Amino acid sequence: MDPIIMEAVHLMEAQQSDEAISMLEDYLPKADDEEKFTIAELFTQWGFLAEAADLLEELMQRFPAESEIKIMLADVYIEQDNDEEAINLLNEITEEDPDYVQTLIQLADLYQAQGLFEVAEQKLLTAKQQEPTEPVIDFALGELLFSNGDYREAITYYEKVLQVTKEMANISVNDRLAEAYAASGEYETALELYQDIDSEHPDTMFKYGFTALHAGRRDIAIKAWQSVIEQDMYYHTAYYQLAKAYEDEGMINEAFKTAKQGIQIDEFNKELYFFAGSIAHQLGKDEESEKWVREAIALDPDYKEALLFMVELLKQKDKHEDIVELITSVQDTEATDPLYEWELARAYNELESYQNALTHYQEAYNHLNQDSDFLKEYGYFLTEEGRIETALQIFEAYLAIQPMDADIEEYVERLKDTQDT
């Protein structure tokens, strides 16, 4: 390597980047073609992509058949998010070129990034025709098919790779194969594969837990997720899964403890707040339950499941004014749902604010006119309010959905009799 190029490298290592780049740019007019290629490589390594591209474009004009230059320039274009130019360059490399297969793999990657999965697959299949036993191609096909949800086909290629190596591109082939089996619903096979993987990596253990859960081995899932949290206390998603598994096993106190630990780590996780609230309710800690569920709603005012749970909590304590306040505040954030209107109608009815109740029943009816439970309740409310004619219409609509309800049919007949008298 030329002494000036070496000196520039030393300057860059000493974090004197401006001086290094300036020195190389001053040297370029004197550099031969091989040195220019070396400088382009350095520019690329150091992240000076525009300078590298200019130099490689100049070299390519002089050596248009040199695939090494095209491949490096394509890499620079990719780094610059200029995939189209990279694709155009790589497509110029012909079948006779020794770099042709590598080019096909790179093209497949680019087409996949653009969502052109069929084109990407075609490039890889062409590469496989050239080199039928190359595991890199099989792995690339497995990855493409896996990312596209074609898990059964992906398994075929991963199994071919596994005959040659257990790892490719720093990815465990066994891990991928287990994921593919799990994603295709073959949880028992996936579980066996995970048990053979000699890795305690949190990502692997997390997926192992999910697979075990689906295979009906909640005990293994719990141990796997415990391991994840022990290794990485900031692995947010493990807390909810572990807490839920504890709950399903009837280990309510452990579920509550895990949910609260998770909240300390991930204070914006609405699911954890809601879960903690629901578990607190099971433990008879209703004040704490209310606190956690309100936190979940504060994070997402339109968190419907949490809001309706909160409404039920407040109903149990006859806090109907609090229900009105809660739903109204949520609606102020433009969160809307016919069930909110129904619950408001019920709360106003309990508060004997009948006009408000009617308004919200009418609003809910616009969306719930096929909901038999709502229609039945609304019909009774209208009857209580003396709006018999409207009530009869609502009950008729109810009976169209529930024609076997003899009690309501009889009730409707009595209402009609009172109208006639």
C-alpha positions in Angstrom: 0.0 0.0 0.0 1.3 3.5 -0.9 2.8 5.4 2.1 0.4 8.3 1.7 -2.6 5.9 1.8 -1.1 4.2 4.9 -0.6 7.6 6.5 -4.3 8.5 5.8 -5.3 5.2 7.4 -3.3 6.1 10.5 -4.9 9.5 10.6 -8.3 8.0 10.5 -7.4 5.6 13.3 -6.3 8.6 15.3 -9.8 10.1 14.6 -8.4 12.8 12.4 -11.0 12.1 9.7 -10.9 15.5 7.9 -7.1 15.3 7.5 -7.3 11.7 6.3 -9.9 12.4 3.6 -8.1 15.6 2.5 -4.8 13.7 2.2 -6.4 11.0 0.0 -8.3 13.5 -2.2 -5.0 15.4 -2.8 -3.4 12.2 -3.7 -6.1 10.9 -6.1 -4.8 12.7 -9.3 -1.4 10.9 -8.9 -3.0 7.5 -7.9 -3.1 4.6 -10.3 -6.3 2.6 -10.9 -5.5 0.0 -8.3 -4.8 2.7 -5.7 -8.0 4.4 -6.6 -9.9 1.2 -6.0 -8.2 0.9 -2.6 -9.1 4.5 -1.7 -12.7 3.8 -2.8 -12.8 0.8 -0.5 -11.5 3.0 2.4 -14.1 5.7 1.7 -16.8 3.0 1.8 -15.5 1.6 5.1 -15.4 5.0 6.6 -18.9 5.9 5.5 -17.9 8.6 3.0 -20.3 7.2 0.4 -20.6 10.1 -2.0 -16.8 10.2 -2.4 -16.7 6.4 -2.8 -19.5 6.5 -5.4 -17.7 9.3 -7.5 -14.5 7.3 -7.5 -16.1 4.0 -8.4 -18.3 5.6 -11.1 -15.1 7.0 -12.7 -13.4 3.5 -12.5 -16.4 1.8 -13.9 -16.4 4.1 -17.0 -12.9 3.0 -17.7 -13.4 -0.7 -16.9 -17.1 -1.4 -17.8 -16.6 -5.2 -17.7 -15.1 -5.3 -14.2 -17.7 -6.9 -12.0 -15.8 -6.2 -8.7 -16.2 -2.5 -9.3 -19.9 -2.9 -10.1 -20.5 -5.0 -7.0 -18.8 -2.5 -4.7 -20.6 0.5 -6.4 -23.9 -1.4 -6.0 -23.1 -1.8 -2.2 -22.5 1.9 -2.0 -25.8 2.7 -3.8 -27.6 0.3 -1.3 -26.1 2.2 1.6 -27.3 5.4 0.0 -30.9 3.9 -0.2 -30.6 4.0 -4.0 -31.8 0.4 -4.6 -32.9 1.0 -8.2 -29.4 2.1 -9.4 -27.9 -0.9 -7.5 -30.4 -3.3 -9.2 -29.6 -1.9 -12.6 -25.8 -2.3 -12.0 -26.1 -5.9 -10.7 -28.3 -6.9 -13.6 -25.5 -6.0 -16.0 -23.3 -8.9 -14.5 -23.6 -11.8 -16.9 -23.8 -15.6 -16.3 -20.2 -16.1 -17.4 -18.9 -13.9 -14.6 -17.4 -15.7 -11.6 -19.4 -13.3 -9.3 -22.7 -14.1 -11.0 -24.2 -16.3 -8.3 -23.2 -13.9 -5.5 -24.8 -11.2 -7.6 -28.1 -13.1 -7.9 -28.2 -13.5 -4.1 -27.7 -9.8 -3.7 -30.3 -9.0 -6.3 -32.8 -11.3 -4.5 -32.2 -9.4 -1.3 -32.9 -6.1 -3.0 -36.0 -7.3 -4.7 -37.2 -8.8 -1.4 -36.7 -5.4 0.3 -38.9 -3.9 -2.4 -41.6 -6.5 -1.8 -41.1 -8.2 -5.1 -41.0 -11.7 -3.5 -41.6 -13.7 -6.7 -38.8 -11.9 -8.6 -36.5 -12.5 -5.5 -37.3 -16.2 -5.4 -36.7 -16.5 -9.2 -33.2 -15.0 -8.8 -32.4 -17.4 -6.0 -33.7 -20.4 -8.0 -31.6 -19.3 -10.9 -28.6 -19.2 -8.5 -29.5 -22.7 -7.3 -29.5 -24.0 -10.8 -25.9 -22.7 -11.1 -24.8 -24.1 -7.7 -27.3 -26.7 -6.6 -25.5 -27.7 -3.3 -24.5 -24.2 -2.1 -26.0 -23.9 1.5 -25.9 -20.0 1.3 -28.5 -20.2 -1.5 -30.6 -22.7 0.4 -30.5 -20.5 3.4 -31.4 -17.4 1.4 -34.4 -19.3 -0.1 -35.4 -20.4 3.4 -35.2 -16.8 4.7 -37.2 -15.4 1.8 -40.0 -18.1 2.1 -40.0 -17.7 5.9 -40.4 -13.9 5.7 -43.3 -14.4 3.2 -45.1 -16.8 5.5 -44.4 -19.9 3.3 -43.2 -21.9 6.4 -43.6 -25.4 5.0 -41.4 -24.6 2.0 -38.9 -22.7 4.1 -38.5 -25.8 6.3 -37.4 -27.8 3.3 -34.5 -25.4 2.6 -33.5 -24.9 6.3 -33.2 -28.7 6.7 -30.8 -28.8 3.7 -28.7 -26.2 5.3 -28.7 -28.0 8.6 -27.0 -31.0 7.0 -24.0 -28.7 6.3 -24.0 -26.2 9.2 -25.9 -25.2 12.3 -25.3 -21.5 11.8 -25.5 -19.2 8.8 -24.9 -15.4 8.7 -24.8 -15.4 12.6 -28.3 -17.0 12.6 -29.0 -20.4 14.2 -30.5 -22.6 11.6 -32.0 -24.8 14.3 -33.7 -21.7 15.7 -35.1 -20.7 12.4 -36.3 -24.3 11.7 -38.0 -24.4 15.1 -39.7 -21.0 14.4 -40.9 -22.3 11.0 -42.3 -25.5 12.5 -44.0 -23.5 15.2 -45.4 -21.0 12.7 -46.8 -23.9 10.6 -48.6 -25.3 13.7 -46.2 -28.2 14.4 -45.5 -27.2 18.0 -44.3 -30.6 19.2 -41.6 -30.8 16.5 -40.6 -27.2 17.1 -40.4 -27.9 20.9 -38.0 -30.8 20.3 -35.8 -28.6 18.1 -35.7 -25.8 20.7 -34.7 -28.4 23.3 -31.7 -29.4 21.1 -30.6 -25.7 20.6 -27.6 -25.1 22.8 -28.4 -21.4 23.4 -29.7 -19.5 26.4 -30.1 -16.3 24.3 -33.2 -14.4 25.5 -34.7 -14.2 22.0 -34.4 -18.0 21.6 -35.7 -18.6 25.1 -38.7 -16.3 24.5 -39.7 -18.1 21.3 -39.1 -21.4 23.1 -41.6 -20.3 25.7 -44.2 -19.5 23.1 -43.7 -22.8 21.4 -44.0 -24.7 24.7 -47.2 -22.8 25.6 -48.8 -23.8 22.2 -47.6 -27.4 22.7 -49.5 -27.5 26.0 -46.4 -27.3 28.2 -47.1 -24.2 30.2 -44.5 -25.4 32.8 -41.7 -25.2 30.3 -43.0 -21.8 29.0 -42.9 -20.4 32.6 -39.3 -21.6 33.1 -38.2 -20.2 29.7 -39.7 -16.8 30.4 -38.3 -16.8 33.9 -34.9 -17.4 32.2 -35.4 -14.5 29.8 -36.1 -12.0 32.6 -33.2 -13.4 34.7 -30.8 -12.8 31.7 -32.3 -9.5 30.6 -34.5 -7.7 33.0 -35.4 -5.1 30.2 -36.9 -7.8 27.9 -40.3 -6.1 28.2 -42.5 -8.6 26.3 -41.6 -11.5 28.6 -43.3 -10.0 31.7 -46.8 -10.0 30.2 -46.4 -13.5 28.8 -45.0 -14.9 32.1 -47.7 -13.1 34.2 -50.4 -14.5 32.0 -48.9 -18.0 32.2 -48.9 -17.7 36.0 -52.5 -16.7 36.0 -53.5 -19.6 33.8 -51.7 -21.9 36.2 -53.7 -20.4 39.1 -50.6 -18.8 40.5 -52.3 -15.4 41.0 -49.8 -13.9 43.5 -46.9 -14.6 41.2 -48.9 -13.2 38.2 -49.5 -10.0 40.2 -45.9 -9.7 41.3 -44.6 -10.2 37.7 -47.0 -7.7 36.2 -45.9 -5.1 38.7 -42.2 -5.9 38.0 -43.0 -5.5 34.3 -44.6 -2.0 34.9 -41.4 -0.8 36.6 -39.4 -1.8 33.5 -42.0 -0.7 30.8 -44.0 2.1 32.2 -45.9 2.7 28.9 -47.2 -0.8 28.5 -51.0 -0.5 28.7 -51.5 -4.3 28.6 -49.4 -4.7 31.8 -51.3 -2.0 33.7 -54.6 -3.6 32.7 -53.5 -7.1 33.5 -52.2 -5.9 36.9 -55.6 -4.3 37.5 -57.6 -7.4 36.6 -55.4 -9.6 38.8 -55.7 -7.1 41.7 -59.4 -7.4 41.4 -59.2 -11.2 41.6 -57.1 -10.7 44.8 -59.8 -8.5 46.3 -57.6 -5.4 46.0 -60.2 -3.2 44.3 -58.7 0.2 45.1 -55.4 -1.0 43.6 -57.3 -2.5 40.7 -58.9 0.8 39.9 -55.5 2.6 40.1 -53.9 0.2 37.6 -56.8 0.2 35.2 -57.0 4.0 35.2 -53.3 4.1 34.3 -54.0 1.8 31.3 -56.8 4.1 30.1 -54.6 7.2 30.6 -52.1 5.6 28.3 -54.8 4.8 25.7 -58.1 6.5 26.2 -59.7 4.2 23.6 -58.5 1.0 25.3 -62.0 -0.5 25.1 -61.4 -3.6 27.1 -59.9 -1.7 30.0 -62.6 1.0 29.9 -65.4 -1.5 30.1 -63.7 -3.4 32.9 -63.4 -0.1 34.8 -67.1 0.6 34.2 -68.0 -2.9 35.8 -65.7 -2.1 38.8 -67.5 1.2 39.3 -71.0 -0.4 38.9 -70.2 -2.8 41.7 -69.7 0.2 43.9 -72.7 2.1 42.6 -70.4 4.8 41.4 -72.6 5.8 38.5 -71.4 9.5 38.5 -67.8 8.2 38.1 -68.9 6.1 35.1 -70.4 9.2 33.5 -67.2 11.2 34.2 -64.9 8.4 32.9 -66.7 7.8 29.7 -67.3 11.5 29.0 -63.6 12.2 29.5 -62.7 9.4 27.1 -65.1 10.7 24.5 -63.5 14.1 24.8 -60.4 12.5 23.2 -62.6 11.6 20.2 -62.7 7.9 21.3 -66.1 6.6 20.2 -67.9 3.3 20.6 -71.6 2.4 20.7 -70.9 0.4 23.9 -69.8 3.6 25.6 -73.1 5.2 24.7 -75.0 2.2 26.1 -73.0 2.4 29.4 -73.7 6.1 29.6 -77.4 5.4 29.1 -77.3 2.9 31.9 -75.4 5.2 34.3 -77.8 8.1 33.7 -80.7 5.8 34.2 -79.3 4.7 37.6 -78.8 8.4 38.4 -82.5 9.0 37.4 -81.4 11.4 34.7 -83.9 9.9 32.3 -83.6 12.5 29.5 -79.9 12.0 29.3 -80.4 8.3 29.5 -82.8 8.4 26.5 -80.4 10.5 24.5 -77.6 8.0 24.9 -79.9 5.0 24.3 -81.0 6.6 21.1 -77.4 7.2 20.1 -76.4 3.6 20.9 -79.4 2.3 19.0 -78.0 3.7 15.7 -75.3 1.1 15.9 -76.7 -1.6 18.2 -80.1 -2.2 16.4 -79.1 -5.8 15.7 -78.0 -6.5 19.3 -80.8 -8.4 21.0 -79.5 -7.7 24.5 -79.5 -4.0 23.8 -82.9 -4.0 22.2 -84.5 -5.9 25.1 -83.0 -3.4 27.6 -83.9 -0.4 25.5 -87.5 -1.7 25.1 -87.9 -2.0 28.9 -86.4 1.5 29.4 -88.9 3.0 26.9 -91.7 1.2 28.6 -90.7 2.6 32.0 -90.7 6.1 30.4 -94.2 5.6 29.0 -93.0 5.6 25.4 -95.1 2.5 24.7 -95.4 2.9 20.9 -91.6 3.2 20.4 -91.1 0.4 22.9 -93.3 -1.9 20.9 -91.3 -1.2 17.7 -88.1 -2.0 19.6 -89.5 -5.2 21.0 -90.8 -6.3 17.5 -87.2 -5.7 16.3 -86.0 -7.9 19.2 -88.4 -10.7 18.4 -87.3 -10.7 14.8 -83.9 -11.7 16.1 -85.1 -13.8 19.0 -88.4 -15.3 17.9 -88.4 -18.0 20.5 -88.5 -15.6 23.5 -92.0 -16.4 24.7 -91.7 -14.1 27.8 -91.1 -11.0 25.6 -93.8 -12.1 23.2 -96.3 -12.3 26.1 -95.0 -9.0 27.5 -95.5 -7.3 24.1 -99.1 -8.7 24.0 -99.8 -7.2 27.4 -98.4 -3.8 26.3 -100.7 -3.9 23.2 -103.6 -4.7 25.5 -102.9 -1.7 27.7 -102.8 0.5 24.6 -106.2 -0.7 23.4 -107.8 -0.1 26.8 
